[in-house]
Amino acid sequence: MNWFKEKRRVMILVFFCCILWGSAFPVLKLSYADLHLTASDFNVKILFAGIRFTMASVILFIFSKVVLKLDMRIDFKAFRMLLVLGLFNTTLLYFFFYNGLANTSGIKASILQSMNAFIVVVLSHFIYKDDHINHGKVLGIIFGFLGIVIVNIDQGFGGFNFTLYGEGFMLLAGLSSGIGTLLAKRAGKSIHPFKVTAWQMLIGAMILLTYGLTQARVDSLPFTAFSGGLLIYLSFLSATAFGLWFTLLKFNKAGEIAIFRFMIPVAGSLLTALLVPGEHFNLSIVLGLISVSVGIYFVNRTRMAVSESDSDQS
């Protein structure tokens, strides 16, 4: 597996993952438009999310079983842990994400959802004895929160543009993702990462799917060849990005890879502006994006330095 250790290839794959995750924002916006979904189609979007992540989890199960030769069976104790993880990392995350995205611009959403990086830092301070907040992380958090404030200022800087069902839901999606990240870290200590990802995604997706099917009719999603193709892409996106990311984490230092996660909001914003009609940058968006990206960079640069220091001492 030296192929996954060569620096140039690693960087290419890391950026590829970031572009995949970033592309979800414009692809979902285009899907909503083709399916004629409006901001009020609350339950229909939940059904859409359930279908997507059920498909993605099946792809991960097949890959884990056929390619990685993993035993995908779990015991009841593991199931309980993965149930909680799936609830935060898939069900609640995409409950808020899918509906929040429908009530704000794709560019703003890609920036706001990156809040999970800062939430993980804050929560880790209270949970892990060896992961306290230091000056570098404080600087990163300040830039991050400043970016969140700036991106919600009106284009003319005449007021504050923030709604619960739009920007608020995207921040709640970031909170759910942050909690899910910490739960996944705990689960990954005793269960293979691919197994964790596949199971939590399936469990979380089934909750979304069950809720969606009880609250909305299947024919409320009039898939065309275009939107059907986008659904397939979104499913492979999730499975591929998570699969590559965990493989890279296995063969490389986590800090050296995580430092480039600032590319996710950058990729999401740029791709949305390029692909979605009516989406464009303004001064507050650009300043907010820069601030959030700098914050993510500082937070992960500090983590990388700590990781390397611990490695030198061991």
Buried (B, 14 or more C-beta within 10 A) or exposed (E): EEEBEEEEEBEEBBEBBBBBBBBBBBBBBBBBBBBEBEBEBBBBBBBBBBBBBBBBBBBBBEBBBEEEEBEBEBEEEBEEBBBBBBBBBBBBBBBBBBBBBBBBBBBBBBBBBBBBBBBBBEBBBEEEEEBEBBEBBBBBBBBBBBBBEBBBBEEEEEEEBBEEBBBBBBBBBBBBBBBBBBBBBBBBEEBBBBBBBBBBBBBBBBBBBEBBBEEBEEEBBEBEEEBBBBBEBBBBBBBBBBBBBBBBBEBBBBBBBBBBBBBBBBBBBBBBBEBBEEBEEBEBBBBBBBBBBBBBBBBBBBBBEBBEEEEEEE
